């Protein structure tokens, strides 16, 4: 069973998906539960969208498996979910909005759309949009992040919102190498945050907006929101990825491959201290924080199948 997991809390989204991580805001008491993507419905091994309580009970299928759900994002209110599905036509990935109270679904974009990410206040969506090249696109109002038209440019991706909604950080190879950029969400104007010989990718803005965690040449790095003070947190000769910020913005969980298979590690931003969280012969990945920052959800293959722990 393939699994992608996110925790939806009213007023908070604490998540780390297989591809599209999101940020977090201060938690409130009412919970939307755990939303996850799984092929347990059995229709040709396609992934549907499911929801369950924080204790794992009351599993409910939200979106059937007839069309493969590729990515999703829970609204900060916990009341809506944006998701991308594949209606068997790769030229027409559809971006839908699901109202959890009414079960009403609305198609809001058609074409090759990918990886939706809500702004922290839930008023806008960022997502990847492809015509001939990948671009970052925003809704409400509609805006395409500006970029040069260069023949070698493959695309922009992995957007992450700053808490005030005025800017996003994303990865791009618009200069010929993979670097991080920040874009104004009103004008779409983008400027570089990094310029190194190594590839930088999958940026994650901390909940307080002071830090950006990202992957550089296979290691997890952190820098200030203006791009200064870059530091290597994981210092690993093998690949690290899967970054998930704690609600306090002082710690981050990530996935490390330093032990020949994926394990979860914890890094303290201030001191750089590392702690290994999982020790199992199976693959552990996709960490997601509880609202109070004391526990982690994750996906593991320790019973021979991908499940949520």
N, C-alpha and C positions, 0 to 999 in steps of 0.2 A: 504494500500500500504506500503510495507516495503522499507525503504530508507537507503542508506549509502552514505555519501557525502564526497567529497574531492575537494579542489580547486587546479587546475593545472595552474601554472603561468610559463612562460618562464624564466628559471633560478631559479625557486622557487617551492617548494611543501609544502604548509601549510595545514596540514590535521589532522583529527582525525576521524578514522572510528570506527565502532562498536567494532571491535576486534584489528585492527592493526593500531595503530597510527604511523605517520612519522614525520621527523624533517623539518627544513626550511633553506633556504639560502637567501641572499640579493635579493630583487625583481628587476625585470626589467620591462619595460613598456608593452611589448606585452603579452597578456593574452591568455591562452589556455581555459579559462572558467571553469565552474563547472562540474566535472565528478561525477556521482552518480549511485548507484545500486538501481533498483526498479523493482517491479512486475507489473508495469502499462501496460506492453504488454499483459498480460492476459493469456499467455500460461500456464495453470495448476498452476498459481500463482508462477511461477518461476521468479527469478530475472535476468533481462537483465542489460546491461550497457548503460548509457545515458550520454549525454553532453549537456550543455546549456550555454548561455552567462552569464556574471556576473550579469546582470539585470533580469535573469530568462527567457529571450526570446530565440527563435530558438532551442527548444528542439530537439535533434536528437538521435535516437537509434544507438549505436555503435556495440553492440553485442546482437543478438537476444535472446529471452527467451527460446529457445528450450532446451538449456543446462544451468543449474543453475549457475550463476556467484556467487562465494562464497566470494572472496576477490580480491582486485585490488590495483595497485600502479601506479600513474602517474609519468612518467619520469621527472626529473628536467627540461628538455628542453621543456616539454609540448607537445612533438611530438609523444610519444609512451606511451602505457599502458601495464603493465604486469598484467595478471589476472589469477585466478584459476577458472576453471569451472568443474562441475560434469556431466559427460556424462552418468548419471543414474547408474554408476558402482562405488561404494564407494572405490573399490580397485584401481581405475584409475582416480583420480583427475588429471586434466591436467593443466600445467602451460603454458600459451600462451603469445605471444607478438603481440600487435596490433599497426601497423603504422597508425597514424591518417591521414597522407597526402594521402596515397595510399589505405587505408582500408585493406591492406594485413595482414593476420594473420599467425603466425608461432608457431607451437608447439615446445617448447624448453625443456620441461621435462614431463614425464609421470610416474604415480605412485601416491602415496599419498603425494601431495605437498600442502602447505598452507601458507598463509600470506606473500606474497612477499613484500620486502622493498628495494627500490633503495638506493645505496650509494649517498652521497650528490653531487658527480660529475657525477652520472649517469652511471659510468663504470661497476658497479657490482650490482648483486642482492643477497640479503639474503632471505632465506625462510625456512620454517619448512618442514622437510622430514621425513616420517615415514616408517620404515620397521617393526621391532618388537617394537621399541621405537621411540619417537620423537627426532630428531636431528636438529641442525642448519646447513644449507648448504649454501655455497657461490658459485657464478658463476664467470667465467672469471678471473683467472682460477678456476676450480672446486675444492672445498675444503669442507670437513666435519669437523666441530669444534670438537676437541678431547674431549673424555669423558670416564670415567671409565665404565667398563662393570659390572654392579651390578644388581642383580635380582629384587631389589625393586625400581629401578630407573624408573620413568614413562616417563620423557622426558625433553627436553629443548624447550624454546619457546620465543616469543615476542622480537625478535632482534631489536636493535636500533643502528644506525651507529653514530660514532663520525665524525665530519666534515672532518678530514683529511683522512678518509677511512682506517686508519691503525688498527682500532680496533672496535669491537662492544660490547655492553652490552646486556645481555639477562637473562632470568629467568631459573632456573634449580632446580630440586630436587635430583640432583646427590649425595648429601650428606645425603639424607633421609628427608630433610626439604626444603621448597621452599626458595631459596636465589638468589641473583643477582651475576652474574659473568661477567668478561670482557675477551674477547678473541682477540688474535692477528690474523689479517685477512691474514697474510702471512703464518704463521705456524699452525694456528688453536689451539695453546696452550691457555688454559683457566685458570684463577685464580679467587678466590672469591673476591667480593667487600663487601659483608655483611655476618654477622654470628650472628643471633639473635634468640630468642625463637619464634618470630612471623614470619609469612610468608611474604616475599617480592616478588613483581611481577610487571609486565608490566612497565619496565623502559622506560623513554623517555629522550634522550639526548637533552639539550638545543641547539638552533641554533648556539651559539658561542662555544659550546663544554665545557663550564666551569661547568655546572651543570647536574645532573641527577635527574629527578623527578620520583617517583614511588609510588606504593601503598604498605603500610605496615599495616597489621592487620586492613584493611578497611579504613585507613586514607591516605591522600596524604602527602608524605614526599619529602624532597629535600636534596641532599647532593652534595658535590663537586665531580668532575669527578674522583678523586682518592679514593672516598669512605669516606672521612672525613667530619666532620661537619654536620652530619645528623640532620634534624629538622622536626618536625611535623608541616605542614602548615594548615591542615584542622581541626584537633582536634575535631573530630566528633565521637559520640558514635554509629553512624550508618554508612553504607557503602558509601564511596566516590571512584570514579574512573573516567575514561574518560578524561585523561590529555591531554591538548593541549598547547604547548608553544607559547607565543607571539613572533613575529619576533625580538623584542628587547632583548629577553632572561631575562627580568626583571619581567615578569608577566606570569602567566599560568592560563588558564581556566580549570575547571574540573566540573564533574557532582557529585552532592551531593544528598543523599537520606535522609537528616536530617529532612525534612518536610513531610515525609510519601510518597513522590513521587519525581522523579528526577527533580532537578533544576540546573541551571548553576550558578557557583560561580567563582569569580576572586580572585587570591592570588598574592600579591606582595612579591617577594622572599626576598628582602632586609629587609623589615619591618615586614613581616608576616601578613600584613593587609588583611582582607577578605571583599569582597563585594558580595552581592547577586545580580545576573544579571536578573534572570527571576522569576516572581511570577504569576504562573497560576495553575489552578487546574489539568491541564494535565501534562503528562510527557514531559520534555524537555531534550535532550541529544545530543551527537555527535557534540561538538563544533568544528569549523574550522575558523581560523583567516583570515581576509582580508590581502593582501600584506602590507598595510601601518599600520597594527596593530590597527586600529580605530574601526573595526566592527567584529562581529562574525556571521558566518552562524551556524545554528543548526537545528536539527530535532525535531519537536513537534507534539504531537497528539491532539492539542487544537481544531481542527475541526473534531475530531473523527477518523482521519486517519493520518498516519505518512506523514508529508510534510516538505519541506525545508523552513526555515524562515531566 
